Amino acid sequence: MTNSVPKEEGIDHSLNLLREGYLYILNRRQSFHSDLFETRLLGKKAVCMGGKEAADLFYDNSKFKRAGVAPNRVAETLFGKKGVQTLDGDAHKHRKKMFMSIMSQDRLKKMNEIAAKQWDTALTKWQQMDDVVLYEEALEIMCRTACEWAGVPVEEKDMKKLADDLRAMFESATAIGPSHWAGRHARNRVEKWIGNLIDQVRDGKLNPEEGTALYTFSWHRDLEGKLLDQEVASVEVINILRPIVAIAVYITFSALAAYHYPEERKKLQSGNEKNAQMFVQEVRRFYPFFPFAAAEVKADFTWKDYTFEKGTLTLLDLYGTNHDTNIWGNPEVFQPSRFENWDGSPFSFIPQGGGDYYLGHRCAGEWVTIEMMKVSLDFLVNQMTYDVPEQDLSYSKVSIPSLPKSKVMINNVQRVLR
């Protein structure tokens, strides 16, 4: 057909994307009055789109592929090479089942218990501290939780360094210069260390609990019946650890929301689990996390009179879809109660991507994220008191990932005695 959609003029807009961050696609969707537009990124034609219908299209695996799409600099920091995010078709489904196999109710319950223990230990420590920088502490809590749950043994003296290496992977994904290289070096270090653990498991020198990520991934076989390459298995174990550590971003925003919206905080103190669930979902919708997801057109097809050409880079606006006025009433208002009547669509609410968990590319760790946020929120709201001193709590919609500038500092921490 006619390719009759808005087109952003110019040779390349990669720098604009970096400058505008989370708002790059949404700004143009609004200015073009279109949920679909053409641009040029990394020297090539690209299509950007957002909204519920666009998300439904984007996660049609017959039309788009993920293999080889992520820029090398992202693979070198965030995803790693040959991980589940880079696969398509039967290979992706088979690998995804490996991830979903460790997401059972029993395993999630175990993670909640581990996280609660780590929060309790941290709370005892914080009572002796003058100032607590919540983001920094949450990183370590999540790292300890992730490692114990995944069956990854870490010596106490190495825990802080590991947390810093895992954070560097997601904090450096869009960085340039020294920060990017720090992220690459961090990934190389952790991949080598995890690879050594996998060798020990396979040699019978290390015996993680059955059902943990280290055990499951070490012994997983591909469609040809072969064990995963040690390097690939290492990448996949990191694909469990790194995202759990990244939940520290959401925990920090949860604390910010509880501070900025005291009426919502009061609802959480009632102990009603439904209120906690809605609050957590609204934090995930409202605050910036992932800006967009990328895929590549498999073969020419036409959608809404626009021809998607084979090989074209396509970006789905995650942040903008979660702030789409056609989906969410007053999207710039923090309102947990909106989830009371949410229809559960896998294409309207996509903070960590959309689509189907088992057959598609929806994040396998989304359930983990929600559970970890609820456990953390309970501690922040019901099991401790603290003061929030004057600080810069503003956050950028350009920096990826975004965080409150002060990383939420608290003091005078006290345990609530029952």
C-alpha positions in Angstrom: 0.0 0.0 0.0 1.0 3.6 0.3 3.2 4.0 3.4 0.9 6.9 4.3 2.0 7.6 7.8 3.8 10.6 9.3 7.5 10.6 8.6 10.1 12.4 10.8 12.3 14.3 8.4 16.1 14.3 8.8 19.1 12.0 8.3 19.1 10.4 11.7 17.4 10.9 15.0 19.4 8.7 17.3 20.6 11.7 19.3 17.1 12.9 19.7 16.1 9.6 21.2 18.9 9.8 23.7 18.0 13.4 24.5 14.3 12.8 25.0 14.5 9.3 26.5 11.2 7.9 27.7 9.2 10.7 25.9 10.8 10.4 22.4 8.1 8.2 20.8 5.2 9.6 22.9 6.1 13.2 21.9 6.0 12.4 18.2 2.8 10.3 18.5 1.2 13.3 20.0 2.6 15.8 17.6 1.8 13.7 14.6 -1.6 12.6 16.0 -0.7 9.1 15.0 0.2 5.9 16.9 2.6 5.0 14.0 5.4 7.0 12.4 8.6 6.6 10.5 12.0 7.9 11.5 15.6 7.1 11.1 17.7 5.5 13.9 21.3 4.2 13.8 21.4 5.2 10.2 18.5 3.1 9.1 14.7 3.5 8.6 12.8 2.7 11.7 9.1 2.5 12.6 7.9 3.6 16.0 4.4 2.8 17.4 2.4 2.8 20.6 -1.0 2.0 22.1 -2.9 -1.2 22.7 -3.5 -2.2 19.0 0.2 -1.5 18.2 1.3 -3.7 21.2 -1.0 -6.5 20.0 0.7 -6.3 16.5 4.2 -6.0 17.9 3.9 -9.3 19.9 2.6 -11.2 16.8 5.6 -13.6 16.4 4.6 -14.3 12.8 5.4 -10.7 11.9 8.3 -9.7 14.1 11.5 -11.3 15.3 13.9 -10.4 18.1 17.0 -12.4 17.2 19.9 -10.1 16.3 17.8 -6.9 16.9 19.4 -5.5 20.1 22.4 -3.3 19.3 25.7 -4.9 20.3 26.3 -2.3 23.0 23.1 -3.4 24.7 23.9 -7.1 24.3 27.4 -6.4 25.9 25.8 -4.8 29.0 22.1 -5.5 29.5 21.1 -8.8 27.9 24.3 -10.7 27.2 24.7 -12.7 24.1 22.5 -15.6 23.0 20.1 -15.2 25.9 16.4 -15.9 25.8 15.6 -12.3 24.6 17.6 -12.9 21.4 15.7 -16.1 20.4 12.6 -16.6 18.2 10.2 -19.5 17.3 10.6 -22.9 18.9 14.0 -22.2 20.3 12.5 -19.2 22.2 9.5 -21.2 23.5 11.7 -24.0 24.7 14.1 -21.6 26.5 11.2 -19.6 27.9 9.8 -22.8 29.5 13.0 -23.2 31.3 12.5 -19.8 32.9 8.8 -20.3 33.6 9.6 -23.7 35.3 11.2 -21.9 38.2 8.3 -19.5 38.7 6.0 -21.9 40.5 3.9 -20.8 43.5 6.2 -22.7 45.9 9.3 -21.0 44.4 7.7 -17.6 44.5 6.7 -18.2 48.2 10.2 -19.1 48.9 11.5 -15.9 47.4 9.0 -13.9 49.5 10.4 -15.5 52.6 14.0 -14.8 51.6 13.2 -11.2 50.8 11.4 -10.6 54.1 14.4 -12.0 56.0 16.7 -9.7 54.1 14.5 -6.7 54.7 14.3 -7.6 58.4 18.1 -7.8 58.6 18.5 -4.5 56.8 16.0 -2.8 59.1 18.0 -3.8 62.1 21.1 -2.3 60.5 19.4 0.9 59.4 18.4 1.7 63.0 22.1 2.2 63.7 22.7 4.5 60.7 22.4 8.3 60.5 21.2 8.3 56.9 20.0 5.5 54.7 20.1 5.9 50.9 17.2 3.6 50.0 18.2 2.8 46.4 21.7 1.7 47.4 20.3 -0.4 50.2 17.6 -1.9 48.1 20.1 -3.0 45.5 21.9 -5.1 48.1 18.7 -6.5 49.5 17.6 -7.6 46.1 21.0 -9.0 45.3 21.1 -11.1 48.4 17.6 -12.3 47.8 18.3 -13.1 44.1 21.4 -15.1 44.9 19.9 -17.2 47.7 16.7 -17.9 45.7 18.7 -18.8 42.5 21.0 -21.1 44.5 24.1 -19.0 43.7 26.6 -19.1 46.5 28.3 -15.7 47.3 30.8 -15.0 50.0 29.8 -12.1 52.3 32.9 -10.1 51.3 31.9 -10.3 47.6 28.2 -9.3 47.9 28.5 -5.6 47.6 30.8 -5.9 44.5 28.3 -8.3 42.9 25.4 -6.0 43.5 27.4 -3.1 41.9 28.3 -5.3 38.9 24.7 -6.3 38.3 23.5 -2.7 38.7 26.2 -1.6 36.2 24.6 -3.9 33.6 21.3 -2.2 33.6 22.5 1.3 34.4 24.9 1.4 31.5 22.7 -0.1 28.8 22.2 3.3 27.0 25.3 5.0 28.4 28.3 6.1 26.3 31.9 6.4 27.3 33.3 5.2 30.7 29.9 4.2 32.1 29.2 1.9 29.1 32.7 0.3 29.4 32.1 -0.2 33.2 28.9 -2.1 32.3 30.8 -4.3 29.8 33.6 -5.1 32.2 31.0 -5.9 34.9 29.2 -8.3 32.7 32.4 -10.1 31.7 33.4 -10.5 35.3 30.0 -11.9 36.4 29.7 -14.2 33.3 33.1 -15.7 34.0 32.3 -16.3 37.7 28.8 -17.8 37.0 30.3 -19.9 34.3 32.8 -21.4 36.8 29.9 -22.2 39.1 28.1 -24.0 36.3 31.2 -26.1 35.6 31.3 -27.0 39.3 27.6 -28.0 39.2 28.2 -30.2 36.1 31.3 -31.7 37.7 29.4 -32.6 40.9 31.5 -30.2 43.0 28.6 -27.9 43.7 25.1 -29.1 44.4 22.5 -26.3 44.4 19.0 -27.1 45.5 16.8 -28.7 42.7 14.4 -26.1 41.3 16.8 -23.2 41.7 17.9 -21.3 38.7 21.6 -22.4 39.0 20.5 -26.1 39.1 17.8 -25.8 36.4 19.9 -23.8 33.9 23.0 -25.9 34.5 21.1 -29.1 33.5 18.7 -27.6 30.9 18.9 -29.3 27.4 18.1 -27.5 24.2 15.8 -28.8 21.4 18.6 -31.1 20.2 19.0 -32.6 23.6 22.3 -30.9 24.4 23.3 -29.0 27.5 23.4 -25.3 27.0 26.9 -23.9 26.3 28.4 -22.9 29.6 28.6 -19.3 28.4 24.9 -19.3 27.4 23.8 -20.9 30.7 25.8 -18.2 32.5 24.0 -15.5 30.6 20.6 -17.0 31.5 21.5 -17.2 35.2 22.4 -13.5 35.1 19.1 -13.0 33.3 17.6 -14.0 36.7 19.9 -12.1 39.0 20.1 -8.8 37.1 16.4 -8.2 36.7 15.8 -9.0 40.4 18.4 -6.5 41.4 16.8 -3.9 39.0 13.6 -4.2 41.1 15.4 -1.8 43.4 14.4 1.0 40.9 10.7 0.1 41.5 11.2 -0.2 45.2 12.7 3.3 45.3 9.8 4.7 43.3 7.4 2.9 45.6 8.9 4.7 48.6 8.6 8.0 46.6 5.0 7.3 45.9 4.2 6.4 49.5 5.8 9.8 50.5 4.1 11.9 47.8 0.7 10.4 48.2 0.0 10.0 52.0 -3.7 9.2 51.4 -2.6 6.1 49.4 0.0 5.2 52.0 -2.8 5.2 54.6 -4.8 2.7 52.5 -1.8 0.4 52.5 -1.7 0.4 56.3 -5.0 -1.3 56.4 -3.4 -4.6 55.5 -5.7 -5.1 52.6 -3.7 -7.2 50.0 -5.8 -5.8 47.1 -4.7 -2.2 48.0 -1.1 -3.3 47.9 -1.5 -5.0 44.5 -3.2 -2.0 43.0 -0.5 0.4 44.4 2.3 -1.7 43.1 0.7 -1.9 39.6 0.2 1.9 39.6 3.9 2.4 40.5 4.8 0.2 37.5 2.5 2.1 35.2 3.2 5.6 36.4 6.9 5.8 36.9 9.5 5.3 34.1 11.2 1.9 33.8 11.8 0.5 30.3 11.2 3.2 27.5 10.5 0.9 24.6 11.0 -2.6 23.2 12.7 -3.4 19.8 12.0 -6.0 17.1 12.5 -6.5 13.4 10.0 -7.1 10.6 10.2 -10.8 9.4 8.5 -10.3 6.0 6.6 -7.5 4.2 3.0 -7.0 5.6 0.5 -4.3 5.6 -1.3 -2.9 8.7 -3.6 0.1 8.7 -2.6 0.9 5.1 1.1 1.0 6.0 3.5 -1.5 4.6 6.0 -2.8 7.1 9.1 -3.8 5.1 11.2 -6.9 5.9 14.2 -6.0 8.1 12.8 -2.7 9.4 13.6 -1.9 13.0 10.4 -1.4 15.0 10.1 0.2 18.4 7.1 -0.2 20.7 6.5 2.6 23.1 6.2 1.0 26.5 6.2 4.1 28.6 3.9 6.0 26.3 1.4 3.1 26.1 1.2 3.1 29.9 0.5 6.9 29.7 -1.9 6.7 26.7 -5.0 8.8 27.2 -7.0 6.4 24.9 -6.3 3.6 27.5 -5.9 5.3 30.8 -8.0 8.2 32.2 -5.9 11.0 33.4 -2.6 9.0 32.9 -0.5 11.7 34.6 -2.4 11.2 37.9 -1.1 8.6 40.3 -4.3 6.6 41.0 -4.0 3.0 42.2 -7.8 2.5 42.2 -7.7 2.5 38.4 -6.6 -1.1 38.6 -9.8 -2.1 40.4 -11.5 -2.3 37.0 -8.6 -3.0 34.7 -9.4 -5.7 32.2 -6.1 -7.5 32.5 -5.2 -6.9 28.8 -1.6 -8.0 28.0 -1.4 -5.2 25.6 -2.6 -2.1 27.5 -0.4 -2.4 30.5 3.2 -3.2 29.5 5.8 -1.8 31.9 8.1 -4.7 31.3 6.8 -5.6 27.8 3.6 -7.2 26.7 2.1 -10.4 25.1 1.9 -13.9 26.5 4.2 -15.3 29.3 4.6 -18.8 28.0 4.4 -18.5 24.2 5.5 -14.9 23.7 8.1 -12.4 24.9 6.4 -11.1 28.0 8.9 -10.8 30.8 9.1 -14.1 32.7 10.1 -12.1 35.8 7.0 -9.9 36.0 5.5 -12.1 38.8 8.7 -11.9 40.7 8.8 -8.1 40.3 5.2 -7.7 41.7 5.9 -10.1 44.6 9.2 -8.3 45.5 7.6 -4.9 45.4 4.8 -6.0 47.7 7.1 -7.5 50.3 9.2 -4.3 50.2 6.2 -2.1 50.4 5.0 -3.9 53.5 8.3 -3.1 55.2 8.4 0.5 54.1 4.8 1.2 55.1 3.9 -1.1 57.9 7.0 -2.4 59.6 9.1 0.7 60.0 8.9 4.4 60.6 11.4 7.0 59.3 11.8 10.6 58.4 12.3 11.9 54.9 14.7 14.9 55.1 14.8 17.7 52.6 16.4 16.5 49.3 16.0 16.5 45.5 13.3 13.9 44.8 12.8 14.9 41.2 13.4 12.3 38.5 14.3 12.5 34.9 12.3 11.2 31.9 15.5 11.3 29.8 18.0 9.3 31.9 17.6 5.6 31.4 17.0 4.1 33.9 15.3 7.0 35.7 15.7 7.4 39.5 14.9 10.2 42.0 18.1 12.3 42.1 18.7 11.8 45.8 17.8 8.0 45.4 15.4 8.6 48.4 17.3 9.3 51.6 15.6 8.5 54.9 16.8 8.8 58.5 15.6 8.1 62.1 14.6 4.6 61.1 12.7 2.7 63.8 11.1 -0.7 63.8 7.4 -0.8 64.4 6.9 -3.0 67.5 3.9 -5.3 67.3 
